[in-house]
Amino acid sequence: MEEKLELIVPSEQYEEEWKSIVAEMRAETPDITPYALRHQTDDYAEYLRIVRRFAAGNDIPAGKVPSEIYFLCRNGETRILGA
């Protein structure tokens, strides 16, 4: 059976899944890779503000460029497999 995956724009409904994958990765290494999962914050509301700001190209710090972040999930599921 072929597995279906989808890219999801981060939103409020993924907070618990985000906390779970960040904790899982942190258990392996304190320097989480990919950087896209943390943006140097442990607060999901702040993470969403940063992700949305970068996607809109607003108030980007020097040396950074606008970017979009997506969560990789199995079709119809909320578990984050990567970003």
DSSP file (Angstrom, degrees, kcal/mol; ACC not computed):
  #  RESIDUE AA STRUCTURE BP1 BP2  ACC     N-H-->O    O-->H-N    N-H-->O    O-->H-N    TCO  KAPPA ALPHA  PHI   PSI    X-CA   Y-CA   Z-CA
    1    1 A M              0   0    0      0, 0.0     2,-0.3     0, 0.0     0, 0.0   0.000 360.0 360.0 360.0 131.6    0.0    0.0    0.0
    2    2 A E        -     0   0    0      1,-0.1     2,-0.4     0, 0.0     0, 0.0  -0.583 360.0-131.9 -78.8 130.6    1.4    3.4   -1.0
    3    3 A E        -     0   0    0     -2,-0.3     2,-0.5    71,-0.0    -1,-0.1  -0.675  16.0-145.3 -83.8 133.9    1.8    5.9    1.8
    4    4 A K        -     0   0    0     -2,-0.4    71,-2.7    71,-0.1     2,-0.3  -0.869  18.1-174.9-101.9 128.4    0.4    9.4    1.2
    5    5 A L  E     -A   74   0A   0     -2,-0.5     2,-0.3    69,-0.3    69,-0.2  -0.866   1.8-168.7-119.1 154.9    2.3   12.4    2.6
    6    6 A E  E     -A   73   0A   0     67,-2.9    67,-2.5    -2,-0.3     2,-0.5  -0.988  22.6-124.6-142.9 153.6    1.3   16.0    2.6
    7    7 A L  E     -A   72   0A   0     -2,-0.3     2,-0.4    65,-0.2    65,-0.2  -0.865  31.0-165.0 -97.6 128.9    3.0   19.4    3.4
    8    8 A I  E     -A   71   0A   0     63,-2.9    63,-3.3    -2,-0.5     3,-0.0  -0.934  21.4-125.0-119.9 133.9    1.0   21.4    5.9
    9    9 A V        -     0   0    0     -2,-0.4    61,-0.2    61,-0.2    59,-0.0  -0.639  44.5-103.5 -71.6 129.1    1.3   25.1    6.8
   10   10 A P        +     0   0    0      0, 0.0     2,-0.3     0, 0.0    -1,-0.1  -0.271  54.4 162.7 -56.1 137.6    2.0   25.3   10.6
   11   11 A S    >   -     0   0    0     -3,-0.0     3,-1.9     1,-0.0     4,-0.1  -0.902  54.1 -85.5-147.8 175.3   -1.1   26.4   12.5
   12   12 A E  G >  S+     0   0    0     -2,-0.3     3,-1.6     1,-0.3    32,-0.0   0.792 117.2  67.5 -56.8 -32.2   -2.5   26.4   16.0
   13   13 A Q  G 3  S+     0   0    0      1,-0.3    -1,-0.3     2,-0.1     4,-0.2   0.641  94.9  58.0 -68.2 -12.4   -3.9   22.9   15.7
   14   14 A Y  G <> S+     0   0    0     -3,-1.9     4,-2.7     1,-0.2    -1,-0.3   0.288  71.9 107.4 -99.7  10.4   -0.3   21.4   15.5
   15   15 A E  H <> S+     0   0    0     -3,-1.6     4,-2.6     1,-0.2     5,-0.2   0.925  80.7  44.0 -56.8 -51.5    0.9   22.8   18.9
   16   16 A E  H  > S+     0   0    0      1,-0.2     4,-2.0    -3,-0.2    -1,-0.2   0.893 115.3  48.9 -64.4 -39.1    1.0   19.5   20.8
   17   17 A E  H  > S+     0   0    0     -4,-0.2     4,-2.5     2,-0.2    -1,-0.2   0.891 110.6  51.5 -66.2 -39.1    2.5   17.6   17.8
   18   18 A W  H  X S+     0   0    0     -4,-2.7     4,-2.4     2,-0.2     5,-0.2   0.934 109.9  48.8 -61.8 -47.0    5.2   20.3   17.5
   19   19 A K  H  X S+     0   0    0     -4,-2.6     4,-2.2    -5,-0.2    -1,-0.2   0.886 111.6  51.7 -59.8 -38.6    6.0   20.1   21.2
   20   20 A S  H  X S+     0   0    0     -4,-2.0     4,-2.3    -5,-0.2    -2,-0.2   0.933 111.7  43.2 -65.8 -47.8    6.3   16.3   20.9
   21   21 A I  H  X S+     0   0    0     -4,-2.5     4,-2.4     2,-0.2     5,-0.2   0.866 113.4  52.3 -70.3 -34.3    8.7   16.3   17.9
   22   22 A V  H  X S+     0   0    0     -4,-2.4     4,-2.6    -5,-0.2    -1,-0.2   0.930 111.9  46.3 -64.4 -44.4   10.8   19.0   19.4
   23   23 A A  H  X S+     0   0    0     -4,-2.2     4,-1.8    -5,-0.2    -2,-0.2   0.902 111.9  51.6 -63.6 -41.0   11.1   17.0   22.6
   24   24 A E  H  X S+     0   0    0     -4,-2.3     4,-0.7     2,-0.2    -2,-0.2   0.920 114.0  42.8 -61.9 -45.0   11.9   13.8   20.7
   25   25 A M  H >X S+     0   0    0     -4,-2.4     4,-2.3     1,-0.2     3,-0.8   0.887 110.8  55.4 -69.5 -38.9   14.7   15.5   18.7
   26   26 A R  H 3< S+     0   0    0     -4,-2.6    -1,-0.2     1,-0.3    -2,-0.2   0.832  99.8  61.2 -64.1 -31.3   16.0   17.3   21.8
   27   27 A A  H 3< S+     0   0    0     -4,-1.8    -1,-0.3     1,-0.2    -2,-0.2   0.811 111.1  40.6 -63.5 -28.4   16.4   13.9   23.5
   28   28 A E  H << S-     0   0    0     -3,-0.8    -2,-0.2    -4,-0.7    -1,-0.2   0.853 136.1  -5.4 -86.5 -39.7   18.8   13.0   20.7
   29   29 A T     <  -     0   0    0     -4,-2.3    -1,-0.3     1,-0.1     4,-0.1  -0.963  53.6-138.3-157.5 136.8   20.7   16.3   20.4
   30   30 A P  S    S+     0   0    0      0, 0.0     2,-1.1     0, 0.0    -4,-0.1   0.745  96.4  71.3 -70.4 -21.0   20.3   19.7   22.1
   31   31 A D  S    S-     0   0    0     -6,-0.1     2,-0.1    -5,-0.1     4,-0.1  -0.745  87.2-146.5 -96.5  88.7   21.0   21.4   18.7
   32   32 A I        -     0   0    0     -2,-1.1     6,-0.1     3,-0.1     5,-0.1  -0.319  10.9-138.2 -65.1 129.1   17.8   20.6   16.9
   33   33 A T  S    S+     0   0    0      1,-0.1     2,-0.1    -2,-0.1    -2,-0.0  -0.999  84.4  51.1-125.0 128.8   18.1   20.0   13.1
   34   34 A P  S >  S-     0   0    0      0, 0.0     3,-1.8     0, 0.0     4,-0.3   0.353  73.6-155.6 -80.8 147.2   16.2   21.1   11.1
   35   35 A Y  G >> S+     0   0    0      1,-0.3     4,-2.2     2,-0.2     3,-1.9   0.785  86.7  77.3 -56.3 -29.9   16.3   24.6   12.4
   36   36 A A  G 34 S+     0   0    0      1,-0.3    -1,-0.3     2,-0.2    -3,-0.1   0.707  85.3  62.3 -58.5 -21.1   12.9   25.1   10.8
   37   37 A L  G <4 S+     0   0    0     -3,-1.8    -1,-0.3     1,-0.1    -2,-0.2   0.709 119.7  17.1 -79.5 -18.5   11.3   23.2   13.7
   38   38 A R  T X4  -     0   0    0     -3,-1.9     3,-0.9    -4,-0.3    -2,-0.2   0.763  64.9-160.4-122.4 -40.8   12.4   25.7   16.4
   39   39 A H  T 3< S-     0   0    0     -4,-2.2    -3,-0.1     1,-0.2     3,-0.1   0.866  78.7 -65.0  51.0  37.4   13.4   29.1   15.1
   40   40 A Q  T 3  S+     0   0    0     -5,-0.2     2,-0.3     1,-0.2    -1,-0.2   0.816 113.9 102.2  57.5  38.0   15.2   29.5   18.5
   41   41 A T    <   -     0   0    0     -3,-0.9    -1,-0.2     1,-0.1     0, 0.0  -0.993  54.3-161.4-143.9 150.6   12.1   29.5   20.6
   42   42 A D  S    S+     0   0    0     -2,-0.3     2,-0.6    -3,-0.1    -1,-0.1   0.331  72.6  92.7-107.0   3.1   10.3   26.9   22.8
   43   43 A D     >  -     0   0    0      1,-0.1     4,-2.5    -5,-0.1     5,-0.1  -0.880  63.9-155.1-101.9 119.3    7.0   28.8   22.7
   44   44 A Y  H  > S+     0   0    0     -2,-0.6     4,-2.7     1,-0.2     5,-0.2   0.870  93.4  54.7 -64.8 -37.9    4.7   27.6   19.9
   45   45 A A  H  > S+     0   0    0      1,-0.2     4,-1.9     2,-0.2    -1,-0.2   0.920 112.1  44.8 -61.2 -42.3    2.8   30.9   19.7
   46   46 A E  H  > S+     0   0    0      2,-0.2     4,-2.4     1,-0.2    -2,-0.2   0.896 110.1  55.6 -66.9 -40.3    6.1   32.7   19.2
   47   47 A Y  H  X S+     0   0    0     -4,-2.5     4,-2.8     1,-0.2    -2,-0.2   0.927 108.1  48.4 -56.7 -46.4    7.2   30.1   16.7
   48   48 A L  H  X S+     0   0    0     -4,-2.7     4,-2.6     1,-0.2     5,-0.2   0.895 109.4  52.4 -63.4 -39.8    4.0   30.7   14.6
   49   49 A R  H  X S+     0   0    0     -4,-1.9     4,-2.2     2,-0.2    -1,-0.2   0.923 112.7  45.3 -60.8 -43.2    4.6   34.5   14.7
   50   50 A I  H  X S+     0   0    0     -4,-2.4     4,-2.7     2,-0.2     5,-0.2   0.937 112.9  49.8 -65.5 -47.0    8.1   34.0   13.4
   51   51 A V  H  X S+     0   0    0     -4,-2.8     4,-2.1     1,-0.2    -2,-0.2   0.913 114.1  45.3 -58.5 -44.5    7.1   31.5   10.7
   52   52 A R  H  X S+     0   0    0     -4,-2.6     4,-1.9     2,-0.2    -1,-0.2   0.873 111.7  52.0 -69.3 -37.5    4.3   33.8    9.5
   53   53 A R  H  X>S+     0   0    0     -4,-2.2     5,-2.2    -5,-0.2     4,-0.9   0.928 111.7  46.0 -64.6 -45.2    6.6   36.9    9.6
   54   54 A F  H  <5S+     0   0    0     -4,-2.7    13,-0.7     1,-0.2     3,-0.4   0.893 111.4  52.6 -64.4 -39.9    9.3   35.1    7.5
   55   55 A A  H  <5S+     0   0    0     -4,-2.1    -1,-0.2     1,-0.2    -2,-0.2   0.868 112.4  44.8 -64.3 -35.9    6.6   33.8    5.0
   56   56 A A  H  <5S-     0   0    0     -4,-1.9    -1,-0.2    -5,-0.1    -2,-0.2   0.611 110.2-124.1 -82.7 -12.4    5.3   37.3    4.6
   57   57 A G  T  <5 +     0   0    0     -4,-0.9     2,-0.4    -3,-0.4     3,-0.3   0.758  61.1 146.0  75.5  24.5    8.8   38.7    4.2
   58   58 A N      < -     0   0    0     -5,-2.2    -1,-0.3     1,-0.2    -2,-0.1  -0.810  64.3 -10.4-101.9 133.8    8.2   41.2    7.1
   59   59 A D  S    S+     0   0    0     -2,-0.4    -1,-0.2     1,-0.2    -5,-0.1   0.893  78.6 180.0  53.4  49.3   10.8   42.3    9.6
   60   60 A I        -     0   0    0     -3,-0.3    -1,-0.2    -7,-0.1     3,-0.1  -0.691  29.3-114.8 -83.0 129.5   13.4   39.8    8.6
   61   61 A P    >   -     0   0    0      0, 0.0     3,-2.0     0, 0.0    -1,-0.1  -0.222  42.2 -84.0 -61.5 153.1   16.7   40.0   10.6
   62   62 A A  T 3  S+     0   0    0      1,-0.3     3,-0.1     3,-0.0     0, 0.0  -0.300 118.0  25.9 -55.9 137.6   19.9   41.0    8.8
   63   63 A G  T 3  S+     0   0    0      1,-0.3     2,-0.3    -3,-0.1    -1,-0.3   0.383 105.3  97.5  87.7  -4.0   21.5   38.0    7.1
   64   64 A K    <   -     0   0    0     -3,-2.0    -1,-0.3    -4,-0.1    -4,-0.1  -0.751  58.3-149.0-112.5 161.9   18.2   36.1    6.8
   65   65 A V        -     0   0    0     -2,-0.3    -8,-0.1    -3,-0.1   -11,-0.0  -0.910  33.1 -85.9-127.2 156.2   15.9   35.7    3.8
   66   66 A P        +     0   0    0      0, 0.0     2,-0.3     0, 0.0   -11,-0.2  -0.294  57.4 168.1 -56.4 145.2   12.1   35.3    3.6
   67   67 A S        -     0   0    0    -13,-0.7     2,-0.4   -16,-0.2   -10,-0.2  -0.986  30.6-132.3-156.2 161.1   11.1   31.6    3.8
   68   68 A E        -     0   0    0     -2,-0.3     2,-0.4   -13,-0.1   -16,-0.1  -0.954  16.7-152.9-120.5 142.2    8.2   29.3    4.2
   69   69 A I        -     0   0    0     -2,-0.4     2,-0.3   -18,-0.1    14,-0.0  -0.912  12.0-176.7-114.5 139.3    8.0   26.4    6.6
   70   70 A Y        -     0   0    0     13,-0.6     2,-0.4    -2,-0.4   -61,-0.2  -0.984  21.0-133.1-132.0 145.6    5.8   23.3    6.1
   71   71 A F  E     -A    8   0A   0    -63,-3.3   -63,-2.9    -2,-0.3     2,-0.6  -0.812  19.4-134.7 -92.8 138.6    5.2   20.3    8.3
   72   72 A L  E     +AB   7  82A   0     10,-3.1     9,-3.6    -2,-0.4    10,-0.9  -0.853  37.7 163.2 -93.1 122.6    5.4   16.9    6.7
   73   73 A C  E     -AB   6  80A   0    -67,-2.5   -67,-2.9    -2,-0.6     2,-0.2  -0.932  44.3 -99.7-135.1 156.9    2.5   14.7    7.8
   74   74 A R  E >   -A    5   0A   0      5,-0.5     3,-2.6    -2,-0.3   -69,-0.3  -0.581  63.4 -83.0 -71.1 143.6    0.8   11.5    6.7
   75   75 A N  T 3  S+     0   0    0    -71,-2.7    -1,-0.1     1,-0.3   -71,-0.1  -0.246 115.6   7.0 -52.7 122.8   -2.3   12.4    4.7
   76   76 A G  T 3  S+     0   0    0      1,-0.3    -1,-0.3    -3,-0.1     2,-0.3   0.447 110.6 102.0  85.1   0.6   -5.2   13.0    7.2
   77   77 A E    <   -     0   0    0     -3,-2.6    -1,-0.3     2,-0.1    -4,-0.0  -0.771  60.8-148.8-114.9 161.5   -3.0   12.8   10.3
   78   78 A T        +     0   0    0     -2,-0.3     2,-0.2    -3,-0.1    -1,-0.1   0.523  59.3 117.2-105.1  -7.7   -1.5   15.5   12.6
   79   79 A R        -     0   0    0      1,-0.1    -5,-0.5    -5,-0.1     2,-0.5  -0.450  64.8-132.2 -63.7 126.0    1.7   13.8   13.6
   80   80 A I  E     +B   73   0A   0     -2,-0.2    -7,-0.2     1,-0.2     3,-0.1  -0.696  26.5 179.3 -83.7 123.8    4.6   15.8   12.3
   81   81 A L  E     -     0   0A   0     -9,-3.6     2,-0.3    -2,-0.5    -8,-0.2   0.679  64.6 -38.0 -94.6 -22.8    7.2   13.7   10.6
   82   82 A G  E      B   72   0A   0    -10,-0.9   -10,-3.1     1,-0.1    -1,-0.3  -0.972 360.0 360.0 177.9 178.4    9.5   16.6    9.7
   83   83 A A              0   0    0     -2,-0.3   -13,-0.6   -12,-0.2    -1,-0.1   0.287 360.0 360.0-143.8 360.0    9.8   20.2    8.6
